[in-house]
Amino acid sequence: MAPERPSRVPEDQRFASDRSSRSVQPKKVLVVDDSKLIHKMFEVMLRSYALVHAMDGREGLERLHEHPDIDLILLDINMPSMNGFEFLEEVKRSEAFTEVPVIIVSTEGKDQDTVRGLQAGAAAYIKKPFRNEEILKLIERLPPMASD
């Protein structure tokens, strides 16, 4: 029996554009969030992926340069040192990482935050709290990386 397809995207998920099915799933995911609980949740949820962890935007940039083979970034907005918007702008300015998809996962759910994140280059914006299935479906819908 084929799984049911949702008839619409939940309101708390905002996409930059409609994505086709991803032919190759990401192998290495950078999680940039100042919550240890969120890191643990992603470890359990994404156990088939190699995760790289950063507690703020500055550390996220360091980890990205240490691991240039990152396939996906899961990004919080409210963090010390460098917030998620600043991190995203740096990533999208970098020729080496501009094509790496970024999913913003944040408690900030105002329309202006969503628009700002998508305009800065995020592939999607999802509001915390989220269901695991929401993140997994977003990852499945991402387009393949250019290197795939």
Secondary structure, DSSP 4 states (H G I P E B T S, - for coil): -PPPPPSS--TTEEESS--PPPSS--SEEEEE-S-HHHHHHHHHHTTTSEEEEESSHHHHHHHHHH-TT--EEEE-SS-SSS-HHHHHHHHHH-TTTTTS-EEEEES---HHHHHHHHHTT-SEEEESS--HHHHHHHHHHSPPPTT-
